Amino acid sequence: MNVTVIPTPGLGDSTYVFERDGVGLIIDPQRDTGRFVEAARHLDTRFVLETHLHNDYVSGGRAVAVATGAELVLPASAGVAFDHTPAFHREDLDGGPFTVRPIHTPGHTPEHVSYLILVDDEAVALFSGGSLLVGSTGRTDLLGADRADQLARLQYGSVTRLASLPDRVDLYPTHGAGSFCTASVAETTTSSIGAEKRSNPMLGYPSEDAFVVAALSDLQPYPDYYAHMGPINVSGPEPIPTIPIPPLNAADIPDDAHVLDIRPHADYAAGHLAGSYGFELEDQMGVWAGWLVPFNEPIVLVATDGQNVDDAVTQLARIGYDQVVGVVTDLTGSDQLPGYRIAPIADLLAEIHLGPPQILDVRAPGEWAAGSIPDSIHAYVPDLRDGIPEALDRERPVWVICGGGYRSEMAVRYLEADGFKPIVVVGGGVEDVLA
């Protein structure tokens, strides 16, 4: 057999193409389907398997099934509004040179199914979605705090059941490092049942109650756009839009559009449109946009000439943001282009030596709890939407710091709107100050 791993780093997820003797499966594809169809072009793709109704992206399962002629398989209790083959617990699906055995593994979501692959009646691979992960398990609070405890108890039973599989079975989870869908910090992409039994801390708790306490402890916030993914994936996700993005002049930006500046950080700092979001184009640009920008409202991108705008549009479309109405590549002549200072970590260290500067730490709550700069003030970037901490003084510069500068850039929009003068620390973060 052969398994091709196709990661989506910004989401912290992986899609898999499994093949044996020219027959294939595609498991949990995202909405930008071309890369998966291309990876399976030489195969007789028998099934497209979905492990659950995804919370972190719009599914590409329907579109991939159409493009490959495969049978679309979803958990039997998913309750979706479109044609599919329901996967019932332990009701095998015939893949020819292999067998697909659905295993109901509720917890991450109620309908969740993992898929065990058997060759010659021998279990060889498990596609575990958001159930058993590498070094972790899928979080159980994404459908609401009122359901989190019961789903955690179901997750305990599910991962315990999966851990009883033979040690030699290879493990291929959908969620991994960088995903907000993990209960604790997930590690690398793939593993094996035996390796997880030896090293996964979530498999080491002596009782269901102990597991639940651990699963629900220290959960970090997750992006706002998650609330919209389930309904889209139930009703029937549409293929990714292919409409060209028209060029715009800055003066022609619609009044109702949100402006996302994806240029390099230094360009944004040198001068940007007032009120625009600073999202340098990196892997997690789309995820952060889905947290800070209202869901699927009109968006205009500001980019450098020649920048990969298609990548930005794809990242947004993966999470259902389809209204990118234009792109601006020239701000020449635009009025009111505020800028701010970016400073290396050495400058902040020198400022601390001279006297206590005003520092705003915009890292996640878990990072703050693990260690912070003395006398610094904390506000996670998404919390700045509700207001700037009252302890900050507008008459003094605000040194903004995170782990490396990416999230600090996002904080600028909120600070500037409230009359503050930010200095964004780059090239290092809180850990470098504390070292």
Buried (B, 14 or more C-beta within 10 A) or exposed (E): EEBBEBBBEBBBBBBBBBBBEEBBBBBBBBBBBEBBBEBBEEBBBBBBBBBBBBBBBBBBBBBBBBBBEBBBBBBBBBEBEEEBBBBBEEEEBEBEEBBBBBBBBBBBBBBBBBBBBBBEEEBBBBBBBBBBBBBBBBBBBBBEEEBBBBBBBBBBBBBBBBBEBEEEBBBBBBBBBBBBBBBBEBBEBBBBBBBBBEEBEBBEBEEBEEBBEBBBEEBBBBBBBBBBBBEBBBEEBEBBEEEEBEEBBBEEBEEEBBBBBBBBBEBBBBEBBEEBBBBBBBBBBBBBBBBBBEEBEBBBBBBBEEBEBEBBBBBBBBBBBBBBBBBBBEBEEBEEBBEBEBBEBEBBEEBBEEEEBBBBBBBBBBBBEEEBBEEBBBBBBBBBEEEBEEEBEEEEBBBBBBBBBBBBBBBBBBBBEEEBBBBBBBEBBBEBBEE
